[in-house]
Amino acid sequence: MRTFVRAGLAGALACGALVTVLTIGRGDDDPAPPQGPYVALGDSYTSGPRIPAQTGKPAGCDRSDRNYPSLVAKHLALDAADFRDMSCSGAKIADLSSAQSTDDGVNPAQLSALSARTGLVTLGVGGNDIGFAATVQECVKMGAVYRLTGSGRFTGNDAPCRAEYVSDGADEVAARIDAAGERLTGALSEVRRRAPRAEVYVVGYPAILPSGGNRCADDMTLAPDDVRFLDAKERQLNSVLRERAEAAGAVYVDTYGPSVGRDACAARDTRWIEPLMPAADAAPVHPNERGERGMADAVVRALRTSG
């Protein structure tokens, strides 16, 4: 997802290690390498912005050589010629089939890397389609005002941002999620057409915020019930990604479950997602290297159990 909830939210607005660790050595129960090249598709949660070392072209896609596709490729002992990482920061589902302009170069249509030879595809996308980063930014701004005006003591409203998106029974974010699901179904159909032999895995989003909203005031400047609202919308998005993946014959990879308690408001030495002011090399409100390892581990588990 992108925008990066940028440093423009400065001032008032900026106000257990992994249970299982991906190992590069292969064991007897590890998944077999795919019968054909591996192509990774996705947005910034796939590409790994600001995680060193940044690599690949265009530079504006912000790909890390330690993102989860790279770690999965290493785990499967794939040659460089058998791995293509097409992920790109800011990507929407439409960018799978069309070229995407970035701040530094143009990324070809991500699906252009697929062929009849492709053996494995991972796809992590949807957050930009629902404008999740912009929604978080809006909620952060309103959270700062919430704190400066008594933290709900005078209004009794602990979810000032939710009211911007849900009113009179209409949920703007939920409508965007449904529309993204429709687009994903079309994209998965095109993946199948271009790569008919490939095993396809749709990778969900890790826990960005805690389901309980009382420990995010300092790290994310959010009102407590807005934390719950944003977490509920993320879980709703993941649910739609799962439904659409399974309906298309793809495998859904759950990264939310393994990351519970490792969100942006968790302790620095356990979190997978960095807060507004990152303490590790990562974009704000994006996975750090630990998070990418955790996501890679989830993909490898899915390969093992579904293969």
N, C-alpha and C positions, 0 to 999 in steps of 0.2 A: 504494500500500500504506500501511497505517497499523496500528498505532500508530507514533508518530514516533521510536521508540527514545529516549524522552524524557530530559530533563535529569536525571531521577531516577537515571540511571546516572553521577552525578557522582563526584568523587574517584577512587578506584582503579578504579571501573567505567567512568569516562568517559575513564579513561586509554586543444607543438604545438597550438595552437588547432585549431579545426575544419578538417578537410581541405577540406570544402566548406561554405560558409555560405549559409543560406537568404537569398535576395534577394527583396525585395518586387516589384521591377520584373519584368515578364513578358517572356520571350524567345520566339522562334519555336518552340522545342521544348518549351515548358512545357505542362503538361496543361491541357485546356480546362476551364472552370468546370463543375461538375456541372449536370445538367439537373433542377434542383430544389434545395431547401434542404439544407444540410449540418448533420448532428446528430452531436455528439461525446459518446460514452458512456465511462465509465471510473472509475478510482479515483484515488488521490492522485498516482500517477505521471503521470496525465493532467492533473489539476487544477492542480498546481504550488503546493503550500502554501508560504507565506512568501516567495514570489517576488513582488516588487512589480510592478504594483499589484494588490492583491487586490480582486476585483470580483464582482458577481453575488449572487444570493440563492438559498438561505440562506447567510449568512456562514460557517457551519460547514462548508461544502463546500470552503473554502480554494482557490477558483479564482483563478488569475492571468491577467491580460490579456496575459501573455507565455508562456502555456503552449503546447504544440505545436498544439492545435486552433485557438487564436487566430491563431497564426502561419500555419498552413495556410490559414485563412479569408482572411487578408490577402493571402497569395500568390495565391490564386484570385480576389482582388478582389471578394469577396462583400459585398453589402449586409448591414447589421446584421439586417435582417428575414429573411435567408436563412442565418443561422448561429445554432444553439442549442448551447450548451455545457452538458450535463447532468451532467458528471463531478463526483465528490464524494469527498473523503477518507474512507477507511474502507469504501468500497463493496465489496460482494461481488456475485457473479453474481445472487443473489436480489434485490438492490436494483435490478436493471434492471427488474423487474416489480412491485416493491412500494416504497412510500414508505420513506425512510430517515431516521431521527432522527439528528441531529448535536448537537454541543455548543452550537450556536447556530442552531436552526431545523430544519425538516423539508424534505428534498429529495423532490419527487414521484418516482414511479417513472420511471426514466430513459427507458424505452421509450415513455412517454406523449408524448414530443416527436415520435415518428415518425408519418408519415402516408403515404398513397398518393402524395403529392407529393415526398417526400424523395428526393433524388438521390444523396447521399453519406452514409455512416455510417462513423465510426472507433470502434473499441472496444478499450480497454485495461483488462483486468480479469483476476483470478485469484490475485494475490498474497495478498489477504486471505483467500481461500477456503482456502489451504493454511497460513495462520497464519505467513507468512514473517517478518513483523516480530517476532512473539513468539519465533520460533525464533532469530532473530539476537540478540535480547535475552538469551535463555538462554545462547547460545554466548558472548556478551560476558562475562556473569557468570562462567561457567566458565573463560573465558580469563584473567580477572583472577586467579582462584585458581591457575590453571596457572602464571602468571608468578610469583606470590608463593611458590610451592612448588617452585621450581627449574626451571621451563620444561621439564618432562618428563625431567630428568636422573635423577630417582629412580624414576620410574614407567615410563619408556620409552613413554609414551602422549602423542602429539602431537595427538590428536583426542578430548579428553575429552567434548566435546559430542556428537559423532557417535554415541557409544555410548548416549546417551540416546534416540536416535531409530532406531537400527539395532541389532537384536539377534536372534540365533537365525534369521538369514535374513529377518527381517521388517523392512521399511523403512516407518516410520510416515509420513514425509513423502512418499514415493513413492505410498503409498495415498491420501493427500490429493490429490495431483496427479491421479491417475486419476479420483477422484471429481469434482474440479473440471472435468476434461475432459468428463465426462458432462453436467454442468450447463451447460457452455458450448454443447454441441451443442443442448440444448433452447433456450437463449437465442437462438442464431443462427437457429433455426427460427422463433422468434417475431419476430425482426427481419425476416426475409423475409416473414412473413405480414403484418406491419404496413406494411412499406415494400417492396413487391414490385419496384419499379423501381430501387431504390437500389443503388449500388456499395458493397460492404461490405468494410472493411479491418480486420483484427484486428492490433493493434499489440503486439508483444512487448516484453519488459523489457530495458533496457540493462544492460551489465555492471556489477553492483553491487560485486563483489569480483574480484580477479585470480585467474586459474586456478592460478597458482603462489602458495603461501601464505606466502612469506618476507618480504613487505614490508608487512604489515598490523598488526604488533604494536603500534606506537605509535598509529596512526590509529583502529584498531578494537578493540584489546585482545582479539584472537582468537588461539587456538593455530593454528599453521601448517596442520595437516591439517584443522582445522575450517573454515578459509578455503576449502580445496579442496572440502570437503564441501558447504558452502553454495553455492559457485559451481556445483558439479555439480547440485545440486537446482534452482537457477535455470535452468540450461540444460535440465534435464529438463522443467521447467514450460514453457519456451519451445517445446520440441519438441512437447509435447502441444497447446499453443495452435496451432502450425502445422498439425499433423495434423487437428485438429478444424475449423480454419478452411477448409482446402483441401477436406475432405470435405463441408463445407456450401456449397461454391462461393464462398467468400470469399477475399480475397487476404491473405496473411500479410505483415506488415511487420517485417523484421528490424532491430531497433535494437541488438541485442547485438554483431553484427559490427562496425559502425562505431564502437562505444564501447570496444572492447578497448584496454586501456592507458589508459583515461580513467575508471577506476573510483574508488571512494571512497578508495583508498589511493594514487592517483596524485598528481602534483604539483598544487599549488593552481591554477596557471594553465592546466592542461589537463583536469582532471577534470570529468566530467559529473555525478557523484554526490558529495554532500558526506558527510564522515565523521561520527562521533558528535558532534564539536564543530565545527559548520559554520563555515567562514571566509567564506562568501558567504551572501546572502539565500536561504535554502532550509531545509527541515526536515531534521533529521538522517537520513542514509541515504536521501536523496531527491534527485531531479534538481535542479540549480541552473539558472540561466537558460541557460547554455551547453548543458546537457544537453537542455533543452526545445527549443532551437534545433536540436540534432543530431537529436532525434526528429522534429521537423517536417521537416527535410531528408530523412529516411528516408521519411516518408510521401509527400512531394512526388515523390521518385524513384519510389516504387511507383506513384503515380498516373500518372506519365509513361510508365512501361514497361508498365503493364497496360491503359492506356486505349486 
